[in-house]
Amino acid sequence: MVELHIEAMWNDEVLTNLSHAMVVARSSGWEVNLTGVDLVVPPGGGNITVPLLHLGNSIQDPWFAKVAEGWPVTLPANGTHVQPFSPASVTLNVIPPNGTEAGDVGTLNLRISNGDGSGSSQHQIPVRMTAEPAISHGVEGVWYVSEEGGMPTAWIRNDGNDLSTVELNLTGLPTGWTMEGTTRMVLAPGEVQGLPMSIVPATDWDGTGRLVTVTVTHPRLDPVDLSIEVREVDVAFASSPVAVGVAGGTASVFLTDGSTVLHTLTEGVDGISIGDEGLR
């Protein structure tokens, strides 16, 4: 409150005195400023710090609450004393929902108010999940090769949350051997694929076993070497024997003699299990 005193004078004579009391009304409000704020969280969740601005003209504690739908978030109940027209901040722990992929954007709906509920305002905070690459691999036995060639029982799985492109480099083939197929694989999150390549031996191969190496290169991960033993058989896999589906289901596998066998899918340690059906 402010007291205002006024004196009206004429020729050094006081004609009248006026007094007026003025009371400054309380204003309340909170603002969120997201300029330059890192609003990206990893797949497993993480913290983001949101800057606040106190728009009120009295010292207040900001109180926080999540409202409406949105990504799961953990936040403090309230902050500490904030001076009038001063900055503050709140740290939120955000966990992307299951099934969220890299680049997906969610919304946090945050309500901020004074302790008595005055100055309440709601703010939408967009958050995005970052890409986190990861791949796994396996070799389910040797690489059987006939005179017509053969495809390996090796596989790669995208364990990351983004589309992954990997390059394959085959080394260790003897002179006269050739590789057929492609050296690039594109895998969606969670997808498993067999190596899309076949090797054809030289016509003078005496059947002696060989060891070859497939180097798997991801643009953001360290290269991985798969060492695979090559053996001679009369009939080998003409299509990839790596099949993914419901346990107990069947998948068709083509053989180098032109025949087709049905492979029963079974669940294994790595999610797939490949047998020797069709080899003879």
C-alpha positions as CSV (number, residue, x, y, z in Angstrom):
1,M,0.0,0.0,0.0
2,V,1.2,3.5,-0.8
3,E,0.0,6.8,0.9
4,L,-0.2,9.7,-1.5
5,H,-0.4,13.2,0.1
6,I,-1.4,16.3,-1.9
7,E,-1.4,20.0,-0.8
8,A,-3.1,22.7,-2.7
9,M,-1.4,26.1,-2.2
10,W,-2.0,29.7,-3.3
11,N,0.5,32.5,-2.5
12,D,2.2,30.3,0.1
13,E,-1.2,29.6,1.7
14,V,-2.4,26.0,2.0
15,L,-5.9,25.8,0.6
16,T,-6.5,22.1,1.2
17,N,-4.9,18.7,2.0
18,L,-5.7,15.5,0.2
19,S,-4.6,12.0,1.1
20,H,-5.1,9.0,-1.0
21,A,-4.1,5.3,-0.3
22,M,-3.2,3.2,-3.3
23,V,-3.0,-0.6,-3.1
24,V,-1.1,-2.5,-5.8
25,A,-3.1,-5.5,-6.9
26,R,-1.4,-8.9,-7.0
27,S,-0.8,-10.3,-10.4
28,S,0.0,-14.0,-11.0
29,G,1.2,-16.1,-14.0
30,W,3.8,-18.5,-15.3
31,E,5.4,-18.8,-18.7
32,V,7.4,-21.6,-20.4
33,N,10.3,-20.7,-22.7
34,L,11.4,-23.6,-24.8
35,T,13.9,-21.7,-27.0
36,G,17.1,-23.6,-27.3
37,V,15.9,-26.4,-24.9
38,D,17.0,-30.0,-25.7
39,L,13.7,-31.8,-25.8
40,V,15.1,-35.2,-27.0
41,V,15.0,-38.3,-24.7
42,P,16.6,-41.7,-25.2
43,P,14.4,-44.9,-25.6
44,G,14.8,-45.8,-21.9
45,G,13.7,-42.3,-20.8
46,G,15.6,-39.3,-19.5
47,N,15.4,-35.9,-17.9
48,I,14.6,-32.6,-19.6
49,T,14.9,-29.2,-17.9
50,V,12.2,-26.7,-18.8
51,P,12.9,-23.0,-18.2
52,L,10.1,-21.0,-16.5
53,L,9.4,-17.3,-16.1
54,H,7.4,-15.9,-13.1
55,L,5.1,-13.3,-14.4
56,G,3.6,-12.4,-11.0
57,N,4.6,-9.5,-8.8
58,S,4.9,-11.4,-5.5
59,I,7.2,-14.2,-4.3
60,Q,5.6,-17.5,-5.1
61,D,6.3,-21.3,-5.2
62,P,5.4,-22.8,-8.5
63,W,3.2,-25.9,-8.3
64,F,3.2,-28.5,-11.1
65,A,0.7,-31.1,-12.3
66,K,0.4,-33.3,-15.4
67,V,-2.9,-32.9,-17.2
68,A,-4.6,-34.7,-20.1
69,E,-3.0,-37.5,-22.1
70,G,0.6,-37.6,-23.1
71,W,3.8,-39.5,-22.6
72,P,4.5,-40.8,-19.0
73,V,6.3,-38.2,-17.0
74,T,7.5,-37.8,-13.4
75,L,7.7,-34.3,-12.0
76,P,8.1,-32.6,-8.6
77,A,5.1,-31.3,-6.8
78,N,6.4,-27.8,-6.5
79,G,9.4,-25.6,-6.8
80,T,11.1,-23.2,-4.4
81,H,10.5,-19.5,-3.8
82,V,10.7,-17.5,-7.0
83,Q,11.1,-13.7,-7.0
84,P,8.7,-11.5,-9.1
85,F,9.4,-11.5,-12.8
86,S,12.3,-13.9,-12.3
87,P,13.4,-17.1,-14.1
88,A,13.1,-20.6,-12.7
89,S,13.1,-24.2,-14.0
90,V,11.6,-27.6,-13.5
91,T,13.2,-31.0,-14.4
92,L,10.9,-33.6,-15.8
93,N,11.7,-37.3,-16.2
94,V,10.1,-38.5,-19.4
95,I,9.7,-42.2,-20.5
96,P,8.7,-42.9,-24.1
97,P,5.8,-45.4,-24.3
98,N,6.4,-48.9,-25.6
99,G,6.5,-49.1,-29.3
100,T,7.8,-45.6,-29.8
101,E,10.3,-45.4,-32.6
102,A,13.2,-42.9,-33.3
103,G,11.9,-39.5,-34.3
104,D,8.4,-40.0,-32.8
105,V,7.1,-36.9,-31.1
106,G,5.0,-36.9,-28.0
107,T,3.4,-34.2,-25.9
108,L,3.7,-33.4,-22.2
109,N,0.8,-31.3,-20.8
110,L,2.0,-29.4,-17.8
111,R,0.0,-27.1,-15.5
112,I,1.8,-24.5,-13.4
113,S,0.1,-22.4,-10.7
114,N,0.8,-20.7,-7.4
115,G,0.2,-22.6,-4.2
116,D,-3.3,-21.3,-3.8
117,G,-4.2,-22.2,-7.5
118,S,-4.0,-18.6,-8.8
119,G,-2.0,-17.9,-11.9
120,S,-2.8,-21.3,-13.3
121,S,-1.8,-22.0,-16.9
122,Q,-1.4,-25.1,-19.1
123,H,1.6,-25.6,-21.4
124,Q,2.2,-28.3,-24.1
125,I,5.8,-29.4,-24.3
126,P,6.8,-31.5,-27.4
127,V,9.4,-34.2,-26.8
128,R,11.1,-36.5,-29.3
129,M,12.8,-39.8,-28.9
130,T,16.3,-40.1,-30.2
131,A,17.7,-42.8,-32.4
132,E,19.7,-45.5,-30.6
133,P,21.2,-48.0,-33.0
134,A,21.9,-51.6,-32.0
135,I,22.3,-54.9,-33.9
136,S,22.8,-58.5,-32.9
137,H,23.9,-61.4,-35.0
138,G,24.2,-65.2,-35.0
139,V,25.4,-68.1,-37.0
140,E,23.3,-71.3,-36.7
141,G,25.8,-73.8,-37.9
142,V,28.2,-74.1,-40.9
143,W,27.7,-72.7,-44.4
144,Y,26.7,-75.6,-46.6
145,V,27.7,-75.2,-50.3
146,S,26.9,-77.5,-53.2
147,E,28.1,-77.2,-56.8
148,E,25.3,-74.7,-57.5
149,G,26.1,-72.6,-54.4
150,G,24.4,-72.1,-51.1
151,M,23.2,-69.5,-48.6
152,P,24.3,-69.3,-45.0
153,T,22.5,-69.9,-41.7
154,A,23.7,-66.5,-40.4
155,W,21.4,-63.7,-39.4
156,I,21.3,-60.1,-38.3
157,R,18.7,-58.5,-36.1
158,N,18.0,-54.8,-35.7
159,D,17.8,-54.2,-31.9
160,G,17.7,-50.5,-32.2
161,N,14.7,-48.2,-32.6
162,D,15.4,-46.8,-36.0
163,L,15.7,-48.1,-39.6
164,S,19.2,-49.7,-40.0
165,T,21.2,-50.1,-43.1
166,V,24.2,-52.4,-42.9
167,E,26.9,-53.3,-45.5
168,L,28.4,-56.8,-45.8
169,N,31.9,-57.6,-47.0
170,L,32.8,-61.2,-47.6
171,T,36.5,-62.2,-47.4
172,G,38.4,-65.4,-47.5
173,L,37.0,-66.9,-50.7
174,P,39.5,-69.0,-52.6
175,T,40.4,-68.2,-56.2
176,G,37.7,-69.1,-58.6
177,W,34.9,-68.8,-56.1
178,T,32.1,-66.2,-56.6
179,M,29.6,-64.5,-54.4
180,E,26.0,-63.9,-55.6
181,G,23.3,-61.8,-54.0
182,T,23.5,-58.4,-52.3
183,T,25.9,-56.8,-49.8
184,R,23.4,-54.3,-48.3
185,M,20.6,-55.1,-45.8
186,V,17.9,-52.7,-44.6
187,L,16.2,-53.7,-41.4
188,A,13.2,-52.2,-39.6
189,P,13.3,-52.1,-35.8
190,G,13.1,-55.6,-34.4
191,E,13.4,-57.2,-37.8
192,V,15.6,-60.3,-38.3
193,Q,17.0,-61.2,-41.8
194,G,19.3,-63.9,-43.0
195,L,22.5,-62.9,-44.9
196,P,21.3,-62.3,-48.5
197,M,24.3,-63.9,-50.2
198,S,25.3,-67.2,-51.8
199,I,28.7,-68.5,-52.6
200,V,29.5,-70.7,-55.6
201,P,32.6,-72.8,-55.4
202,A,35.2,-73.3,-58.1
203,T,34.7,-76.3,-60.4
204,D,37.9,-77.8,-59.1
205,W,37.0,-77.6,-55.4
206,D,38.1,-80.9,-53.7
207,G,35.6,-80.4,-50.9
208,T,38.1,-79.3,-48.3
209,G,36.4,-77.1,-45.6
210,R,37.0,-73.4,-45.7
211,L,36.7,-70.5,-43.3
212,V,35.3,-67.3,-44.6
213,T,34.5,-64.0,-42.8
214,V,31.6,-61.7,-43.3
215,T,32.2,-58.2,-41.9
216,V,29.0,-56.3,-41.0
217,T,29.3,-52.5,-41.0
218,H,26.8,-50.2,-39.5
219,P,27.3,-46.4,-40.0
220,R,27.1,-45.7,-36.3
221,L,28.4,-48.9,-34.7
222,D,31.7,-50.8,-34.7
223,P,32.2,-53.4,-37.5
224,V,31.4,-57.0,-36.6
225,D,33.1,-60.0,-38.1
226,L,31.2,-63.3,-38.6
227,S,33.6,-66.2,-39.1
228,I,31.7,-69.1,-40.8
229,E,33.0,-72.6,-41.7
230,V,32.2,-73.7,-45.3
231,R,31.4,-77.3,-46.0
232,E,30.6,-79.3,-49.1
233,V,27.2,-81.0,-49.5
234,D,25.2,-82.4,-52.4
235,V,22.2,-80.1,-51.8
236,A,22.3,-76.7,-50.1
237,F,20.0,-73.8,-49.4
238,A,19.1,-71.8,-52.5
239,S,17.1,-69.3,-50.4
240,S,17.9,-68.1,-46.9
241,P,17.0,-70.7,-44.3
242,V,16.5,-67.9,-41.7
243,A,12.8,-67.7,-41.2
244,V,10.9,-65.6,-38.7
245,G,7.3,-66.3,-37.6
246,V,5.0,-67.8,-35.0
247,A,6.5,-70.8,-33.2
248,G,5.0,-74.0,-34.6
249,G,4.4,-72.4,-38.0
250,T,6.1,-73.4,-41.2
251,A,8.3,-71.6,-43.8
252,S,9.3,-72.6,-47.3
253,V,13.0,-73.1,-48.0
254,F,14.2,-73.6,-51.5
255,L,17.1,-76.0,-52.2
256,T,19.8,-76.0,-54.9
257,D,18.3,-79.1,-56.5
258,G,15.1,-77.2,-57.3
259,S,13.1,-78.8,-54.6
260,T,11.3,-77.0,-51.7
261,V,11.0,-78.1,-48.1
262,L,8.8,-76.9,-45.3
263,H,10.7,-75.8,-42.2
264,T,9.0,-75.9,-38.8
265,L,9.7,-72.7,-36.9
266,T,10.8,-73.1,-33.3
267,E,11.8,-70.6,-30.6
268,G,15.4,-70.5,-29.7
269,V,17.8,-68.5,-27.5
270,D,18.0,-65.8,-30.2
271,G,14.4,-66.0,-31.3
272,I,15.1,-68.3,-34.3
273,S,16.4,-71.9,-34.6
274,I,17.5,-73.3,-37.9
275,G,17.8,-77.0,-38.6
276,D,19.4,-79.1,-41.4
277,E,16.1,-80.2,-43.0
278,G,16.6,-80.7,-46.7
279,L,20.3,-81.3,-46.6
280,R,21.4,-84.7,-47.9
